[in-house]
């Protein structure tokens, strides 16, 4: 892995805190990137540091036009970012899951790590017991583990991203870095939990039997849980592939992650045949919840076909916590958020007029799936794009 010269030079300065961007520098960024807090499915995403030198071709940074921003910079101080999170309209103490630096940088880069650990400590000192997810493909040290173990209140999960992709045009980061970080993190865990984040899995790129065996047999035993997922191949990422002559895995872009049905079947068959390893999950929140011995905060239990690979103990945990909410309060909440309740089924609350952020606010508060009537989920596709799935599958009403 080669980090850009500018980024490498910045790393060696020994500076503990990044400089905050000036107004002039901020003026060159897209407005979305200046929104430090954004709701995503696994929680409120806190991103007050932007910029990354790792150059993964499929990175979501393409969606914010900052892929060329290789040197991490701070938009505000850690203290101000935490205050902003606490005051956010959708934040609920002890309820709302939080993610740190998962949109515009890697939280364990040398110059970003001090901000990651400081932010965690600031949240922990407030006595919060929220889930906090830290997602990285970079280096984790024993010293980092000691800091994570010192946190007393937060439910911290370290999700180590591993893909096994060896085409450095697509992913120049050596996957052995993530493998080493996973092992170190798992061997030294005490109060935090470790998840193998096996992604993105792409047909023809990293889906050989050897790749499957490495993830399921060699690596998953160094994690409390394993999540497998596909590729976000949105139009901006597809355009980047084309502009740089990268092999396109799919003909078209998609709003949701792409994960073909045949690939899932192969992975589940391989998982069933292994002799050891951590449990396999389709959804991040399911793995995080299992690792912390709690029910899934996203209420996936309503989508029963998601649960057919879950351990029996976790199924019981989720079944006990999962309750279909009453229509009146849900309708009032949807209206208060600016939308309208369409119906409540045994699978999900269906609403109209609510964007992702407001739907996730409902979902986490109620512990029950919330879907947009205009973007139906297909049974057995697990919220994935249509690509690679049988066309005759019925849509959810």
N, C-alpha and C positions, 0 to 999 in steps of 0.2 A: 504494500500500500504506500503510495507516494502522496504526501500532503503538499499542497501548493507552497511555493517559496515564501509568499507573504504570510500565510498562516503559520508555517513552520517557524519563521522568525518571530512571530508574535508569541508563539508558545514558549519560546526560550527566554522571554523577558523576565520571567519569574513574578510577573504582576499578579496579585491575588484577586483583584477585581477589575473587570473590564471597564473601559471608559464608556460613559453614556453618550449616545448619539446626539449631536447638535441638531438644532432646528433645521439647519440647511441639509444635513445628512438625512434627517427624517423625511424631508420634503421629497426625496427621490424614491421613497418606498411606497408601495401600494397601500391604500387605506386599510385593507384587510390585515396586512402584516403589522400595522400599528395597533390593531385591536389585540391587546395583550391577553385577553381572556376570550376563549371560544368554547362553546359546548360541543362535545363530541360524544359518541355513544358510550365510551367508557369513562366519561366524566367531564368536568370543566377543565379545559386545557390551558395551562398557564405558560406563556411564552414571552418572557421579557428579555430573552437573549435570542438574537437571530444571526444566522450565518453559520456555514459548515463547510469544511474542506473535503469531506469524504467522497463526494462525486458519485453516489449511487444513481444510476440512470433513471430509476423508477421513483425517485424521491418525490414526496408531496410538495417539496419546495417549488417544483415547476408550477404548481397551481397558484403560487403567490409571486411569480416572477422574481424570485430571489435565489435561483439556483446558482447564479454567477457570484453571489455574495459568499466568498470563501472564508473570510475572517470574522469570527463571532464578535458581535457588538451588543451592548446592553441598551435597551430602550428606557429603562428606569432602574432604580436601586431594588434590591431584593425586598427591603422593608416596604417600599412603596407598592411593589407588586403584590405582596401578601396583604397589605391593607386594601388594595383594589379588589383582590379576591374575596376578602371578608365582607366587603360592601356590595358585592355583585348581586344583582336582583335574583339570580338563580342559585346562589350558594346557600346550602343549609348545613349548619354545623352538625357533625357526626353522621351526616346522611350522604351528601353529594360526593361522589368519587372525584378525585383530582389527578390530573396528569401534568408532569413538569417537563417542559422543553421537548415535546414530542412532535412539533410541527415545523420548526425552522432551524434546529440544530440538534446535536447529540449531547445529552446531559453529562456524559462522562469524558468529553474532550478535556484536555488539560486546563484550558482557560475557562471552560464552562463549569467544570466540576465544583469549584469553590462556591459558585452561585447555586448549584443544585443542592449541595449539602447545607449551605446557609439557609436556603428557602425551606428545606425540610425541617431544620432546627427551629426556625421561626414559627412554622405551623405547629410543630410538636409542643413548643413552649406555651402555646395557647390552650393546651389541653384537648385538642381536637382528636377524635378517634376515626376520622374519615379514612377511607381507602386512598392511598396515594400510589400511583403507578409511575415508575421510572423505567423508560424503555431505551436500551442502548445496544449498540453493536461494537462498542469500543472497549477499552481496557478497564477492568475492575481490579483493584488491589486489596490486599489484606487490610490496609489502613482504611480504605473506603468501607469495608465490611464492618470494621470496628465502629465507625461513625454511625452507620445504619443500625447497628445493634444497640447503640446508646440512646436511640429514640424511644421514648416511653409510652407514647399515646397513639400515634398514627399507626394504621395498618399499611405498612410499606411493602410493596411488591416490586422486585427487580426483574424486569422482563428482558432477557438477553436474546437479541435477534440473531438468528443463524439461518443462512440459506444454503450454503454449500455451493453457491454459484462461483465458477472459476473462470468465467469470461470477464476479464477485467474491463472490457468496454461497457459492460452492463453494471458490474459491481467490482470496482478496483480494490475494495477492502478485503483482505485475506480472511476467510471464514475461520481460520485457526485462532484469530484474536478473540472472536466471540466464544469459541469452544473453550479456550483457556479461561476467559472471564466467567463463564458459566460454572466451571469446576471450582474456581476459587470462591465465587459467591456462595455456592452450595456447601462447600466444605467449612465455611466460616459463619454460616447463618445461625442466628439465634432468635432475634425478635422479628426480623423481616423474612419474607418468603421469596423463593426463586421460581420463575417460570421460563421454560424454554419456548421462545417465540419463534417458531419454525415458519419462516416467511421471507419473501414470497415464493411459493412453489409454482413453477411454470413448466408446462409440458415442453419437452425437448431441450430444456435448459438445465434443470436440476431435479428431475424426477426419475432418475435411474434407480434400479434396485439397490445400488450401492449408496446413493443419497438417502433412500428410505431407511436402509439399515443403519447408517451413521446416525441419523436423527433419532430413530425409534429404539435402537439397541445401545449404541455407544454413548449418546448424549442425554437422552431423556432420564437416565438414572441419576443425573446430577441436577434434578429439578423436582419441585414438589408437584408440578403439573406441566403438561405440554399442550400448546395451542398450535394448530396448523391452519394456514390460511393462504389465500391466493394473491393476485396482483391487482392493484388499482391501475387500470390502463385508461385513464381519462384522456380526453382529447389533447390536453397540453402535454401529457407524457408521451402519447403516441406521436405527436408532432416532433418532440425532441428526438425520439428514436429515428424517425425518418430523416430529420435534418443531419443526424450524425451517422447515418448508415448502419444503425444497430438492427439486429435481427428482430423483426416484429413477431411477437408470439401470437397475436390475434389480428384479425382483419380490421376490426373496428374497436373504438373506445367504448367505455361503459361507465355508468354512474356508480354502480356497485362493484365490489371486488369480483374478479373472474376466477372461478374454480370449477373446472369441468367435472361432471358426474363420474366419468370413468376413473379420473385421477383420485377422487375421494374413495372410490371402491377399492382401488389398489392399496391405498394407504391404510384403510381400515382392515383389509385382509392381512397386510404385513404386520399391523399392530396386534392383531389377534393371534398371530403365529409366534410372536416373540415370547421369550421366557421371563423377561423383567423389564422394568422401565416405569416411569411415572404415567398416570392416567392421561388419556388423550381427550382433548376438548375441541369443539368447533368454534367456540366463542371465547373471547378474552375474559369477559367478566365471569364466565363459568369456571375457568381455570383459577382466576384470582380468588373467587369465593371458596372454591375447594381447598386451595392452599391455606386459607385462613380459617377453615372449618366454619364457614357461615353460608347462608343461603345466597343465591345469585341476586345481586342488586338490580339487574336488568329484567327480572321476571321472565326469563326464557322458559321456565317450566310450563308456561301455557302453550308453547310450541313443542308439543311432546316428541315429535320426531327428532328434535335436536338432542333429546335426552337419552337416546337409545345406546349411547356409548359411555354414559356417565356411571361412575361407581354407585352401587346401591345406597351406600351411606349418604352420598350427596343428593341422590334423588329424594330420599326421605327428608333430608334437611330442607330442600327447596319446596317439597310438597307441604311441609308443615308451615312454612312462612308464606306460601302463595295463597292469596285470597282474592277472589273476584270482587272488585270494588262496587259500591252502590252507585246507581246511575245519577242520582241527584247531585251529590258532591262532585262527581267527575264532570258532569255537564257544566256546573258552576265554575270549576277550575278551568276548563277549556275556554269558556266564555271570558273569564278573567284574563286569560293569556291572549285573547284576541281571536279565538277560533270557535269551532262548533263541534260538539259531540255528534257522531253519526250513529254509532252503536257500540255495545260492549259484547263481545263474544267470549267463548271459553278459551280463545287463543289470545285475543288482544283487544285493547281499546282502539277504535277507529275514529279518527278526527278529520276535520276539514279546516284548512286555513291556518295551520300552525307549521312553522318551519322546524328544522331539526332541533335547534336549540330549545325551543319551547316544548317540543314533544319529549325530549330527553329530560327536561325539568319535570314533566309529569311522570315519566317512566321511573325515574329514580325516587321520586317522592312516594309513588304508589307501589313500587316493586312489581309492576305489571307492564307488559309490552304495550307501546303506543305506536300505532301505524297511521300513515297518511293515506286517506282513501284514494288519492290520485296516484299513489305509488305502491300498489298492492304487493304483498309478499306472497311468493309461490310456495305452496306446501312442499316440503322436502328439499328445497333449494337453499334454505337456511340464510335468507337475505342476500343471496349472491346474484350476480348478473345472469341473464338468460343464456349467455354463451356457453355452449358445451352441455346443455341440458335438454331433455326431450321436449319437443315443442307441444306435445299433447297434454302436458301437466296443467291441471286446472288452476286458475287464479283463485286466490283467497277473496271472498266477497267482503 
